[in-house]
Amino acid sequence: LADAIVEGEIMDPGIVADAISSCLQQAGVSAKAVVTAVGGRDVIIKKIQIERVKEQQARELMRWEAEQHVPFDMESVELDFQILDPAGTDEQMSVLLVAAKRELVEAKVRVLTDAGLSAAAVDVDAFALHNAFELNHPDAMSGIVALVNIGHEVTNINIVEDGVPVLTRDLTVGTRRFREDLQRDRGVGSEEAAAMLQGYDRSEHLDAVFESRGEEIAVGIERAAAFLASSSRSGSQVSAVYVCGGGSRAPGLLDALATRLRLRVEPASPLANLVVRDGAFEGLVTDEVAPLMMLPIGLALRQPA
C-alpha cells in the first residue's frame, strides 16, 4: 500500500481505485462526476509571446507554437492555452501554454473509471493549487511570489507573477523523505518520526533534517525563480514564499526555509476566505487538516464546462 504511488506516479492502479471508492463510500458521496488534475515532469506550463490574433486563430496557431516550446512529440500530447491579456493593444500578446502527455491524462482517467467515476474536467495540479491560493490570499496576487506545496512524495514549486501561475517545478522530496532521514540519519523509530513530523514541537533531530532537506527545497525555489528572471523582461525577484501541504506543518521547516532563502515564508491556508458549512470539520482539528486541502479545494472551485 505504501508503494501504490511513488514520486507522484501511480504504480498500482487497482489499490488506488479501491482507496478512492472506499473514501467516497465512507464520506457518503454519491456523485460520479469528478474534477481531477495531472502534474509532474510530463506536464509543461510556459508563458509565451505570440503575434496578437483572435482566440480562434490562436487555437489554430498553438500546435505550431507548442512545437517550439514543448519537448514532447506533438502527436502524443494534450494542449490547451489561455490568453492572459485579451484586451491588450500591443502587437504581441501573452499566452499561457499547457501541454500534458496524453498517456498521463488517460492513466488518471482510467483509475477514476475503475473506481466507478468519470472525469468532468482534467486540470493541472499547479492551477488547482492556484485557484485556492488566489481565493484565500488575494494580497499575494501582485508581484512575484512562490507557492510551495510539500506533499508526501513530491514538492510542487509554483511561481506566480501578478496573479498568474507562470512556472512550475516538482521535486521528489516530501514528508516521506523527512521520515526516512529521521530514521536513517538520526536513529529515530518509524512511529516516533511520524509523530515528530505531525506534532507541534521542534527538536534537534527535525532541525538537522530540515537543514539539509530545506536546502534542497530552497535551491529548487531559487532555480525556478532564476529561470523566470532570465526569461522575463521584468527581472523582478520573488518577494515571499507561501507553503502548504502536509509538510508545511512540520515544526521548524518554515523557519529553516526563511533563514536559508532570506525571504518571508508563511503558511498558505485554503480556508482563510472560504465559507465553510457549520459542522463540516466536526471531530477534526482545522489547523491540522487545512494544509492538506489546498489542492482538493482548488479542484472543488473548478466549474466544469
TORTOR-496346 format. One line per 10 residues: number of its first residue (from 1); their letters; for each residue x, y, z of N, C-alpha, C. Coordinates in pm, whole numbers, plus 50000, padded with zeros to 5 digits. Atoms other than C-alpha are relative to their C-alpha. Example, Ala and Ser with C-alpha at 12.3 -4.5 7.8 and 13.67 -1.06 7.14 Angstrom:
2
1	AS	50089,49881,50000,51230,49550,50780,50090,50120,50000 | 49918,49881,49994,51367,49894,50714,49923,50109,50073
//
This chain:
305
1	LADAIVEGEI	50082,49880,50000,50000,50000,50000,50086,50126,50000 | 49913,49883,49990,50283,50238,50085,50062,50036,49866 | 49936,49976,50128,50426,50198,49735,49900,50004,49884 | 50101,49993,50106,50097,50229,49543,50021,50125,49914 | 49965,49878,50071,50205,50583,49449,50143,50035,50038 | 49859,49971,49975,50577,50657,49414,50040,50123,49920 | 49957,49875,50061,50707,51009,49346,49892,50057,49909 | 50112,49944,50072,50362,51111,49230,49945,49914,49889 | 50045,50087,50109,50325,50825,48980,49925,49880,50058 | 50082,50112,49952,50051,50564,49030,50063,49870,49953
11	MDPGIVADAI	49934,50127,50033,50225,50225,49046,49902,49883,50005 | 50099,50108,49987,49925,50011,49148,49861,50060,49986 | 50130,49935,50023,49605,50148,48986,49886,49934,50076 | 50107,50071,49932,49390,49878,49146,49983,50044,50143 | 50004,49958,49861,49481,49974,49502,49949,50144,50011 | 50041,49859,49996,49436,50345,49427,49851,50013,49970 | 50143,49995,50035,49095,50290,49262,49915,49952,50117 | 50074,50052,49884,48980,50083,49560,49999,50101,50114 | 49991,49901,49893,49101,50352,49801,49906,50118,49972 | 50091,49891,50037,48908,50621,49610,49855,49959,50026
21	SSCLQQAGVS	50137,50049,49979,48590,50411,49612,49965,49993,50148 | 50022,50014,49857,48628,50340,49983,49981,50135,50067 | 50010,49865,49941,48682,50708,50072,49866,50064,49969 | 50127,49940,50039,48377,50820,49876,49884,49933,50074 | 50106,50073,49930,48165,50549,50036,49993,50042,50146 | 49997,49960,49859,48277,50642,50386,49949,50142,50019 | 50043,49859,49989,48209,51010,50316,49854,50018,49957 | 50139,49990,50043,47865,50932,50177,49982,50081,49874 | 50006,49924,50126,47942,51090,49840,49942,49911,49891 | 50065,50081,50103,47710,50966,49566,50031,50050,49858
31	AKAVVTAVGG	49971,49945,50133,47822,51194,49279,50105,49915,49929 | 49908,50082,50078,48003,51012,49000,50091,50083,49909 | 49917,49912,50083,48142,51308,48802,50096,50077,50090 | 49900,49936,49915,48466,51449,48946,50092,50088,49915 | 49893,49920,50060,48732,51708,48870,50131,49946,50051 | 49870,50052,49960,49085,51572,48872,50110,50086,49940 | 49889,49920,50053,49430,51704,48786,50121,49910,49978 | 49874,50069,50027,49765,51592,48649,50115,50096,50027 | 49882,49917,49975,50115,51716,48723,50126,49918,49981 | 49873,50071,50012,50481,51624,48725,50077,50037,49875
41	RDVIIKKIQI	49908,49966,50109,50753,51618,48464,49937,49984,49862 | 50066,50019,50129,50510,51513,48189,49897,50108,49971 | 50085,49883,50023,50324,51845,48217,50090,50123,49986 | 49922,49879,50024,50472,52165,48072,49908,50120,50005 | 50071,49872,49994,50347,52513,48162,50099,50108,49960 | 49906,49899,50047,50505,52802,47976,49926,50125,49954 | 50054,49872,50044,50425,53170,47931,50077,50042,49876 | 49934,49965,50126,50497,53269,47571,49939,50128,49942 | 50048,49883,50072,50459,53572,47346,49976,49961,49854 | 50027,50026,50141,50289,53541,47008,49934,50125,49940
51	ERVKEQQARE	50066,49890,50069,50151,53777,46747,49853,50007,50044 | 50137,49984,49952,49818,53924,46861,49901,49960,49892 | 50104,50048,50090,49537,53734,46693,49877,49968,50084 | 50120,50039,49929,49182,53637,46781,50015,49858,50053 | 49983,50129,49932,49132,53332,47002,49990,49882,49903 | 50015,50112,50093,49016,53108,46717,50126,49983,49916 | 49874,50008,50075,49327,53195,46515,50112,49948,50089 | 49898,50047,49906,49540,53140,46824,49991,49850,50019 | 50018,50144,49984,49390,52795,46862,50061,49924,49882 | 49943,50063,50119,49495,52714,46506,50153,50007,50001
61	LMRWEAEQHV	49854,49980,49997,49846,52850,46568,50069,49922,50112 | 49937,50045,49876,49901,52691,46907,50080,49872,49985 | 49923,50123,50015,50013,52346,46794,50137,50029,49939 | 49870,49962,50057,50284,52504,46579,50086,50069,50105 | 49925,49931,49895,50384,52733,46866,50051,49900,50103 | 49961,50098,49900,50391,52437,47104,50122,49921,49955 | 49884,50074,50050,50640,52258,46880,50130,50073,50031 | 49879,49922,49972,50883,52543,46950,50035,50002,50150 | 49982,49982,49855,50840,52529,47328,49988,49874,50084 | 50029,50120,49922,50739,52178,47434,50087,49884,49953
71	PFDMESVELD	49907,50108,50040,50995,51892,47439,49933,49864,49990 | 50073,50125,50017,50731,51625,47363,49962,49984,49854 | 50057,50028,50132,50609,51458,47046,49858,50055,49996 | 50130,49933,50005,50311,51671,46944,49884,49903,49976 | 50105,50098,50025,50119,51360,46838,49955,49930,50128 | 50030,50075,49877,50120,51233,47197,49964,50091,50117 | 50030,49907,49891,50015,51542,47395,49861,50059,49987 | 50121,49919,49994,49703,51724,47502,50044,50145,50023 | 49961,49859,49992,49732,52101,47454,49883,50087,50042 | 50098,49897,49972,49546,52398,47596,50076,50129,50023
81	FQILDPAGTD	49934,49871,49980,49616,52767,47638,49900,50101,50053 | 50082,49890,49951,49488,53087,47795,50068,50130,49959 | 49947,49867,50032,49535,53438,47653,49993,50084,50126 | 49995,49931,49872,49647,53644,47951,49961,50147,49990 | 50034,49858,50017,49587,53992,47805,49909,50018,49878 | 50087,49997,50118,49288,53955,47568,49958,50140,49957 | 50041,49864,50033,49206,54326,47585,50117,50089,49962 | 49881,49920,50031,49562,54436,47511,50001,50055,49859 | 49989,49937,50133,49658,54655,47215,50138,49984,49940 | 49865,50021,50053,50023,54555,47175,49996,49904,49883
91	EQMSVLLVAA	49991,50092,50114,50134,54371,46862,50018,49856,50047 | 49979,50132,49942,50236,54079,47085,49905,49980,50117 | 50084,50029,49884,50015,53904,47340,50061,49885,50080 | 49949,50102,49911,50096,53687,47638,49903,49883,50005 | 50082,50121,49999,49970,53329,47631,50061,49900,50097 | 49955,50107,49912,49992,53062,47898,49971,49868,49929 | 50010,50125,50075,50059,52734,47717,50014,49882,50094 | 49995,50121,49917,49992,52397,47880,50000,49877,49911 | 49994,50126,50075,50091,52058,47740,50018,49886,50099 | 49988,50119,49915,50044,51719,47906,50004,49877,49912
101	KRELVEAKVR	49996,50124,50076,50139,51379,47774,49866,49929,50010 | 50133,50061,50004,49820,51205,47665,49992,49876,50088 | 50003,50123,49920,49916,50881,47839,49984,50031,50148 | 50016,49959,49861,49934,51069,48170,49853,50029,50031 | 50141,49968,49983,49583,51203,48128,49915,49873,49995 | 50078,50123,50016,49449,50868,48009,50015,49907,50119 | 49978,50086,49883,49606,50683,48303,49918,50049,50119 | 50079,49944,49889,49440,50920,48552,49851,49972,49980 | 50142,50024,50030,49103,50884,48379,49966,49852,50019 | 50024,50144,49982,49138,50502,48380,49981,49964,50146
111	VLTDAGLSAA	50013,50028,49857,49187,50495,48756,49863,50043,50050 | 50131,49952,49960,48875,50703,48801,49889,49908,49948 | 50098,50091,50058,48681,50476,48565,49993,49870,50082 | 49995,50123,49919,48796,50172,48767,49933,50020,50136 | 50064,49969,49871,48663,50349,49077,49852,50033,49982 | 50141,49974,50027,48323,50393,48909,49968,50147,49981 | 50018,49856,50015,48374,50764,48839,50030,50043,49857 | 49965,49942,50130,48404,50990,48534,50061,50138,50022 | 49932,49870,49987,48625,51295,48482,49922,50106,49924 | 50071,49889,50063,48414,51606,48418,50099,50103,49946
121	AVDVDAFALH	49895,49909,50045,48736,51809,48382,50133,49948,50051 | 49863,50035,49960,49110,51743,48395,50079,50129,50008 | 49926,49877,49976,49301,52034,48546,50149,49966,50012 | 49858,50017,49971,49671,52082,48621,50020,50030,50148 | 49978,49982,49856,49794,52049,48980,50030,50146,50035 | 49957,49863,49969,49958,52393,48970,49884,50097,49992 | 50113,49910,50015,49638,52561,48850,49898,49978,50111 | 50093,50028,49892,49423,52385,49109,50050,50063,50130 | 49942,49937,49882,49660,52496,49385,49979,50151,49994 | 50011,49855,50015,49649,52847,49245,49857,50048,50020
131	NAFELNHPDA	50140,49960,49982,49267,52857,49238,49969,50025,50147 | 50024,49986,49857,49253,52803,49614,50086,50111,50060 | 49908,49898,49950,49553,53028,49675,49948,50140,49970 | 50049,49869,50042,49403,53319,49480,49879,50042,50083 | 50119,49968,49921,49073,53300,49668,50036,50040,50142 | 49971,49983,49857,49234,53288,50011,50112,50098,50030 | 49889,49906,49979,49539,53511,49962,50004,50103,49888 | 50004,49900,50108,49435,53796,49730,50114,50100,50006 | 49890,49907,49986,49715,54012,49871,50128,49949,49935 | 49880,50057,50063,49968,53776,49707,49990,49999,49847
141	MSGIVALVNI	50023,50005,50144,49831,53836,49356,50066,50115,49925 | 49921,49899,50070,50072,54119,49273,50147,49970,50025 | 49859,50032,49989,50444,54093,49212,50024,49852,49976 | 49962,50140,50019,50621,53756,49214,50012,49932,50135 | 49993,50079,49878,50565,53500,49488,50011,49853,49962 | 49992,50145,50021,50628,53127,49524,49895,49933,50088 | 50093,50086,49924,50357,52880,49629,50060,49861,49998 | 49931,50128,49988,50518,52561,49757,49911,49902,50074 | 50087,50102,49942,50308,52252,49821,50085,49877,50034 | 49914,50109,49956,50503,51997,50028,49913,49880,50036
151	GHEVTNINIV	50081,50118,49980,50333,51659,49997,50080,49885,50059 | 49935,50119,49946,50422,51305,50097,50119,49957,49914 | 49896,50046,50093,50624,51214,49787,50065,50112,49923 | 49956,49897,50094,50657,51535,49588,49974,50138,50059 | 50020,49859,49968,50701,51907,49650,49980,50075,49869 | 50029,49918,50118,50537,52133,49391,50044,50143,50028 | 49958,49860,49990,50704,52471,49339,49931,50076,49887 | 50073,49921,50099,50482,52724,49162,50037,50147,50016 | 49967,49858,49999,50598,53074,49071,49882,50076,49940 | 50119,49924,50039,50310,53322,49049,50042,50144,49974
161	EDGVPVLTRD	49963,49863,50038,50358,53653,48867,49872,50080,49974 | 50120,49916,50011,50088,53918,48914,49873,49915,49989 | 50121,50082,49993,49832,53650,48993,49991,49890,49897 | 50003,50105,50103,49925,53415,48706,50109,49897,50031 | 49898,50104,49978,50099,53078,48768,50080,49978,49871 | 49924,49999,50125,50377,53106,48510,50110,49895,49993 | 49892,50099,50001,50625,52837,48613,49975,49900,50111 | 50016,50103,49897,50602,52506,48795,50114,49901,49991 | 49894,50100,49991,50868,52261,48910,49964,49902,50109 | 50024,50102,49899,50839,51934,49102,50131,49943,50051
171	LTVGTRRFRE	49885,50063,49937,51095,51798,49348,49955,49869,50063 | 50036,50129,49939,51095,51434,49458,50047,49997,50145 | 49972,49995,49857,51115,51527,49823,49871,50040,50070 | 50119,49969,49924,50841,51536,50084,50009,49937,50137 | 49998,50050,49863,50738,51408,50424,50051,49857,50009 | 49944,50137,49999,50831,51052,50327,50151,50006,50016 | 49854,49985,49987,51193,51162,50282,50037,50053,50138 | 49971,49948,49866,51179,51360,50606,50001,49885,50101 | 50011,50112,49906,51067,51047,50791,50116,49903,49983 | 49888,50092,50025,51330,50829,50625,50131,50056,50053
181	DLQRDRGVGS	49878,49936,49948,51603,51081,50715,50005,49991,50152 | 50005,50010,49854,51490,51083,51077,50038,49859,50045 | 49972,50139,49962,51509,50704,51087,50145,49962,49969 | 49867,50044,50043,51831,50656,50893,50113,50082,50063 | 49890,49914,49958,52039,50956,50997,49995,50037,50148 | 50013,49955,49863,51901,51034,51341,49962,49888,50096 | 50029,50115,49915,51816,50685,51469,49865,50004,50068 | 50134,49988,49943,51452,50767,51533,49911,49889,49945 | 50091,50105,50044,51189,50490,51518,49893,50054,49906 | 50098,49959,50101,50923,50495,51245,49882,50075,50059
191	EEAAAMLQGY	50118,49936,49941,50627,50578,51468,50037,50133,50065 | 49956,49876,49936,50825,50839,51663,50028,50107,49894 | 49971,49905,50108,50942,51001,51337,49871,50061,49947 | 50128,49950,50049,50584,51027,51212,49936,50095,50100 | 50057,49915,49896,50473,51172,51544,50071,50135,50007 | 49924,49875,49997,50752,51432,51536,49957,50092,49885 | 50036,49921,50117,50656,51546,51184,49858,50055,50010 | 50139,49957,49989,50289,51571,51275,49972,50073,50131 | 50018,49937,49870,50346,51725,51618,50014,50150,49994 | 49994,49854,49990,50396,52080,51737,50135,50050,50051
201	DRSEHLDAVF	49875,49958,49935,50741,52080,51898,50121,49978,49910 | 49874,50014,50073,51074,52144,51732,50094,49911,50081 | 49899,50081,49932,51367,51918,51809,50129,50008,49920 | 49872,49996,50071,51734,51890,51722,50000,49903,49882 | 50008,50097,50110,51651,51587,51507,49931,50063,49879 | 50070,49935,50110,51398,51780,51300,50083,50112,49940 | 49919,49889,50050,51626,52084,51275,50112,49949,49909 | 49891,50055,50080,51907,51866,51141,49950,49953,49864 | 50058,50047,50126,51684,51705,50878,49960,50117,49911 | 50048,49888,50079,51535,52038,50771,50113,50089,49951
211	ESRGEEIAVG	49887,49923,50051,51877,52195,50735,50041,49947,49863 | 49961,50058,50129,51956,51951,50453,49885,49998,49901 | 50114,50005,50091,51610,51898,50305,49948,50140,49968 | 50038,49861,50026,51531,52268,50345,50088,50062,49893 | 49907,49953,50103,51839,52341,50138,49955,49952,49862 | 50045,50057,50128,51707,52110,49864,49878,50075,49947 | 50120,49928,50041,51369,52283,49857,50033,50145,49964 | 49961,49861,50025,51527,52630,49876,50069,50013,49865 | 49930,49996,50129,51756,52555,49581,49899,49984,49886 | 50104,50016,50101,51451,52437,49384,49925,50129,49975
221	IERAAAFLAS	50069,49871,50012,51274,52766,49455,50089,50100,49929 | 49907,49904,50059,51582,52968,49364,50023,49974,49852 | 49978,50033,50141,51637,52783,49037,49878,50035,49916 | 50122,49964,50072,51274,52826,48934,49990,50151,49983 | 50006,49854,50006,51289,53196,49018,50105,50056,49904 | 49893,49953,50089,51620,53239,48833,49963,49975,49854 | 50042,50030,50137,51477,53069,48523,49896,50101,49954 | 50101,49901,50037,51178,53303,48529,50064,50136,49975 | 49935,49871,50016,51401,53608,48575,50076,50009,49869 | 49922,50000,50124,51616,53505,48279,49913,50007,49876
231	SSRSGSQVSA	50089,50003,50116,51314,53466,48052,49893,50109,50005 | 50099,49894,49984,51115,53767,48175,50067,50135,49985 | 49945,49865,50019,51163,54129,48084,49998,50081,50129 | 50011,49921,49877,51070,54247,48433,50123,49989,50088 | 49882,50019,49917,51370,54097,48609,49970,50003,50149 | 50038,49992,49858,51175,54106,48937,50036,49870,50072 | 49964,50113,49917,51261,53875,49223,49881,49953,50083 | 50103,50053,49911,51046,53651,49441,50001,50081,50130 | 50007,49916,49880,50923,53863,49732,49955,49923,50124 | 50049,50077,49886,50761,53596,49950,49974,49857,49957
241	VYVCGGGSRA	50026,50142,50026,50708,53221,49978,49884,49957,50090 | 50114,50053,49926,50376,53064,50080,50006,49848,49991 | 49980,50145,49994,50382,52700,50189,49871,49931,50047 | 50115,50080,49961,50102,52443,50204,50038,49852,49987 | 49972,50143,50002,50071,52063,50203,50032,49950,50139 | 49977,50060,49868,50119,51822,50491,50136,50035,50057 | 49866,49968,49953,50490,51902,50509,50013,50138,50061 | 49991,49863,49947,50421,52267,50586,49975,50005,50150 | 50028,50003,49856,50306,52163,50934,50120,49956,50082 | 49887,50055,49926,50639,52003,51026,50070,50111,50080
251	PGLLDALATR	49946,49893,49914,50775,52204,51323,50141,50042,49961 | 49868,49946,50030,51065,52427,51220,50035,50008,49853 | 49964,50001,50143,51058,52370,50843,49988,50139,49938 | 50017,49867,50059,50921,52712,50750,50107,50097,50048 | 49892,49916,49948,51175,52880,50977,50132,49969,49928 | 49878,50040,50069,51454,52680,50810,50002,50057,49858 | 50008,49945,50134,51334,52789,50466,50020,50152,50001 | 49987,49855,49992,51305,53154,50572,50145,50042,50023 | 49859,49969,49972,51659,53153,50713,50086,49977,49877 | 49919,50033,50118,51801,52987,50402,49973,50095,49883
261	LRLRVEPASP	50036,49917,50115,51611,53199,50147,50012,50150,50029 | 50000,49860,49960,51624,53525,50344,49878,50071,49943 | 50127,49948,50048,51262,53581,50247,49892,49975,50104 | 50117,50027,49915,50926,53599,50420,49940,49867,49955 | 50059,50130,50028,50794,53243,50440,49886,49979,50098 | 50115,50016,49912,50446,53182,50573,49907,49891,49949 | 50093,50104,50043,50180,52912,50569,49890,50058,49913 | 50114,49962,50083,49912,52930,50300,49881,49916,50043 | 50120,50072,49955,49562,52839,50414,49893,50002,49891 | 50110,50003,50097,49287,52723,50174,49866,50036,50062
271	LANLVVRDGA	50124,49972,49929,49029,52818,50437,49988,50144,50047 | 49997,49864,49946,49121,53182,50508,49877,50081,49959 | 50115,49923,50049,48842,53329,50292,49886,49910,49953 | 50100,50096,50046,48634,53017,50232,49886,49990,50101 | 50116,50018,49912,48283,52997,50373,49978,49850,50017 | 50010,50143,49971,48260,52657,50542,49871,49972,50075 | 50125,50038,49935,47934,52489,50639,50023,49962,50146 | 49990,50035,49858,47877,52457,51013,50005,49848,50015 | 49989,50142,49973,47988,52116,51133,50083,49924,49898 | 49924,50070,50104,48193,52038,50822,50130,49941,50054
281	FEGLVTDEVA	49874,50049,49943,48506,51995,51033,49981,49941,50139 | 50028,50059,49869,48338,51835,51331,50087,49877,50023 | 49912,50112,49968,48580,51597,51500,50140,50015,49944 | 49867,49978,50058,48879,51744,51315,50061,50126,50058 | 49928,49879,49962,49145,51996,51414,50030,50076,49871 | 49991,49928,50127,49119,52258,51140,50144,50031,49961 | 49861,49964,50030,49482,52370,51167,50081,49880,49953 | 49927,50119,50041,49594,52011,51117,49962,49954,49859 | 50045,50050,50130,49384,51929,50810,50007,50107,49890 | 50002,49893,50101,49380,52270,50636,50118,49995,49903
291	PLMMLPIGLA	49887,50001,50095,49736,52244,50493,49990,49891,49894 | 50014,50110,50095,49637,51918,50320,49897,50029,49891 | 50119,49982,50082,49340,52074,50144,50012,50102,49888 | 49988,49897,50102,49482,52339,49910,49967,49944,49861 | 50026,50059,50132,49478,52108,49606,49855,49955,49984 | 50141,50041,50019,49136,51943,49664,49902,50116,50000 | 50090,49884,50002,48973,52278,49743,50013,50074,49868 | 49981,49939,50130,49127,52422,49428,49925,49926,49891 | 50075,50079,50097,48975,52136,49229,49849,50020,50019 | 50144,49982,49972,48638,52183,49401,49950,50135,49951
301	LRQPA	50038,49868,50048,48639,52550,49299,49985,50005,49849 | 50007,50006,50147,48671,52449,48934,49857,49971,49956 | 50133,50023,50055,48347,52474,48738,50014,49928,49867 | 49987,50074,50126,48338,52200,48472,49918,50067,49889 | 50071,49938,50114,48243,52331,48127,49879,49916,49963
//
